[in-house]
Each structure stands twice: as structure tokens, then as C-alpha cells.
């Protein structure tokens, strides 16, 4: 065996690839299962009607979070055991270990965030069950416990992004960052439904929220790679998710309704509810942002370029969403006043999203050990 520093590093990288892929893939699988449950549940509400707590879509939603939480717990316990035994802990497996409750536990940063989100999901799930017991059927998606559940899953997916970012030396690490950021954008389009309570005449507030989070997460992909292609990869991941769920959601709702003997509503429009909320124009918009990022090669600072790109991205996403909604739902006329107002608001909020996303992507890059580092914490 090669005992030089280079040889030891090669062995460490190979070992981290074997030990890190299984838990990372498990938490991502949990996120995808929750995404399936969410898009199915939303379609059910529109095509069939209110539901109870114990339904198949809810089973997917809850089991996905449980899978991510249990996988994170196993990694935390294994990391704690290794730390107490005096064995080195590889930072490529979820990031640097953080002491929890003093030094009772040692938790890799990514798995700590994922596990915390899963634990919060359990608490909000109990609240949701109480809510069902008190009020019966669920009539809306943006009830208080549902918003809490969505925010909890969002936190878990952020942790999943961190887990894969720490393993960026491996191909599966970079692919996982792309996939998990795509899943995160998909989830965010539902989370922003909580903004429906803000009523501003002539402005699509939900679309402004979608513009902010879409730009932020696409910019995070660009900041993570810090070279051309990051934004387009994340947007392409969302396009794949949107295409698959566009077919799956209506089919699953109808098939499950038939299986349990419930009729479909007579006035359904046939539009996949959750996929239609995802920005369809995000992929070409990401290509525009990639062109803006090239300004950094002409002496512009990365911070200035990220703000400019965010503003342009927010404008385009914000303006495109009312147009998308009008086309998808067959509106009689295009709401141009709403298009312009939402685009302008998206541009303003996009400035923040572009800067914050770029910085977030840069921080994700810091989770991975530097080349030459033995990666042991």
C-alpha cells in the first residue's frame, strides 16, 4: 500500500466514495419520494376533492421524510461512534462534523440539517393530524400545518444539497447537487403559496415568490461550480422533474381515485396542478444568466455580476409566470398589466436572490475538503 501523502489521500477519497454514496443517495431518494407524494396530493385536491390524513399521497409524503430522517440519524450515530473511538471522520461524508448537545453527538453538517428538517416534519405532521381531527377534511393546500410541513421538507432538501456538495470530488456528488437543487426549486413553488394571503391589486405575489426562489437556487448552482454551466444544469434538472410530474400527477390521482372507489370531479381542467406552477421558461432564462456571468471574465466583480444576473432573471421569471398561467389555463386575454408589474417586482427581488444564491453556492463549495486536505475532522 502506498503510504505517501498522495497515496493516503487516494485511499481516503476511494473510501469516502464507498461510504458516502449510500446515505447520500438515501436522503435524496427520500426527498424524491416526498416530491412524488406532494405533486400527487395537490392533484388529488383539485381533481377529486378534500382528503383525510391517511391517504396514499400522504403516505409517500411522510415516508419520504422518514427515510431521509432515519438515514441522517444512522450517519450521525456512526459518526459519533467513530469520533468516540478516536477514528478519523471523513468530511466528504456530509461535511465537517459538528458537536451537538455539547459533545454528546458528532453530526456531519449536511446530515444535521437534513435530520433537523425531518424531525420538524414529524412535529408538524402531528399538528396536521390534530388539524384533521378538529376540522375533518383538508380543503386547501396552504393550511398552517401544511406550510410548516413544506418548510420542514425544504430544510431537509437543503441538507441534502449540502451532503452532495461535500462530496463534490466524486461525480455522484456533483450530479446530486444538480438533482437536489432541482427538487428544491420544485418544492419551493408550492411553499410560496403561503403568499396568497398577501393581496396586492394588479400583482401576482406568488409568481414574485417563485421568481425569487428560482433565481436564488439557479444562482446557487452557478456559484457552486463557479464556471459556465452550473445555472443551466440546475434548470435542466427542474425541466426533467416538470416533464415527469406533468404526466404522473393526473394519472396517479385518477388511478388512485378509481382504486378507492371515488369519482373524479366533473369540472376538472386536466392541468397538472403542481407541475404547472414550475417556471417553464427557466431553462432558457438560465442560459441568459450564463451569458451575464461571462462579464466576470471582463473584470467585473463576481458580486456585481451576480446581482445583475439576479435582477435579469427575476424580471424574466416574474414576467413569464403570468403568461405561463394564462396559456396553460386558457385565459381569454393576456393580463399584460399583471405581467409588467410582476416582472418589475421580480426584477427588484431578483437582485437579492442573485446575490444570496451566488453566496450560498460559494458556501456549498466550502463544504468539500480542499485538495490536498486529508479531509478528516
C-alpha positions, 0 to 999 in steps of 0.5 A: 500500500502506498503510504505517501501523502498522495497515496493516503489521500487516494485511499481516503477519497476511494473510501469516502466514495464507498461510504458516502454514496449510500446515505447520500443517495438515501436522503435524496431518494427520500426527498424524491419520494416526498416530491412524488407524494406532494405533486400527487396530493395537490392533484388529488385536491383539485381533481377529486376533492378534500382528503383525510390524513391517511391517504396514499399521497400522504403516505409517500409524503411522510415516508419520504421524510422518514427515510431521509430522517432515519438515514441522517440519524444512522450517519450521525450515530456512526459518526459519533461512534467513530469520533468516540473511538478516536477514528478519523471522520471523513468530511466528504461524508456530509461535511465537517462534523459538528458537536451537538448537545455539547459533545454528546453527538458528532453530526456531519453538517449536511446530515444535521440539517437534513435530520433537523428538517425531518424531525420538524416534519414529524412535529408538524405532521402531528399538528396536521393530524390534530388539524384533521381531527378538529376540522375533518377534511383538508380543503386547501393546500396552504393550511398552517400545518401544511406550510410548516410541513413544506418548510420542514421538507425544504430544510431537509432538501437543503441538507441534502444539497449540502451532503452532495456538495461535500462530496463534490470530488466524486461525480455522484456528488456533483450530479446530486447537487444538480438533482437536489437543487432541482427538487428544491426549486420544485418544492419551493413553488408550492411553499410560496403559496403561503403568499396568497394571503398577501393581496396586492391589486394588479400583482401576482405575489406568488409568481414574485415568490417563485421568481425569487426562489428560482433565481436564488437556487439557479444562482446557487448552482452557478456559484457552486461550480463557479464556471459556465454551466452550473445555472443551466444544469440546475434548470435542466434538472427542474425541466426533467422533474416538470416533464415527469410530474406533468404526466404522473400527477393526473394519472396517479390521482385518477388511478388512485381515485378509481382504486378507492372507489371515488369519482373524479370531479366533473369540472376538472381542467386536466392541468397538472396542478403542481407541475404547472406552477414550475417556471417553464421558461427557466431553462432558457432564462438560465442560459441568459444568466450564463451569458451575464456571468461571462462579464466576470471574465471582463473584470467585473466583480463576481458580486456585481455580476451576480446581482445583475444576473439576479435582477435579469432573471427575476424580471424574466421569471416574474414576467413569464409566470403570468403568461405561463398561467394564462396559456396553460389555463386558457385565459381569454386575454393576456393580463399584460398589466399583471405581467409588467408589474410582476416582472418589475417586482421580480426584477427588484427581488431578483437582485437579492436572490442573485446575490444570496444564491451566488453566496450560498453556492460559494458556501456549498463549495466550502463544504468539500475538503480542499485538495490536498486536505486529508479531509478528516475532522 
